[in-house]
């Protein structure tokens, strides 16, 4: 069995993500593999369907991107990763994760899953989408509710 060379971890900047990052770090250490992180900022039309008005000059996507960049930098420093290993992008999470994995030659994606089933699964989760779209291995780490 071949060892993994490059592991990509989608992150959400929540405490739920810690076990996922830990598991990916363990696998990276065992395989002497590179570790990369991605956070996907969803466009406002995808992530926000509410009717709370924002000031006209307030750019929600730019603000979300700036906050994500700050959080990614803190995580990068905590984990001791190079800047080139951390990515903040805007788009559909499942598509951007799969795109970056292919573009950067990741051979394993480690992500969190809440273990949804039934109707929630039919509506589609990021983990389910990545599992079906990725050309590399995918490890879903169960996040305890």
C-alpha positions, 0 to 999 in steps of 0.5 A: 500500500502506498503512503499519502504524500499530500493531505488536504483538510477543509476547515470551518474555524469551529471547535468541531474541526479540531478532531479533524485537524488532529486526525489529518496531522496524525496521518500526515506525520505517519506518512511524512506527508505535506498538509494543506488547509482550505476554507471556502467562503460561500457567496452570499447568494448561496450562504445567506437567504435571509431578509435582514438588510445590510447597508448598501456599502457593506460588502458581506463577501469581502468581510467574510473573506477577510475574517476567514483570512485572519482565522486561517493565518492564526491556524497556520501559525498554530500548526506551523504550516507555510503560507503556501499550504493555506487557502481561502477561496470563494465558491461552492465548498464541495467543488472548491475542495475537489478543485484544489485537491486536484490542482495541488495533487492531494491524494487524501482529503480529510474532512468532518462529517456529522453523520447525517442520514435520510433527508439531510443526506439527500439534500447534500452535505459537503462531505457527501459531495466531496466523496462523490466528486473527488478523484483521490481518497476521502476520509470523513472523520465523524464529528460528535454532535 
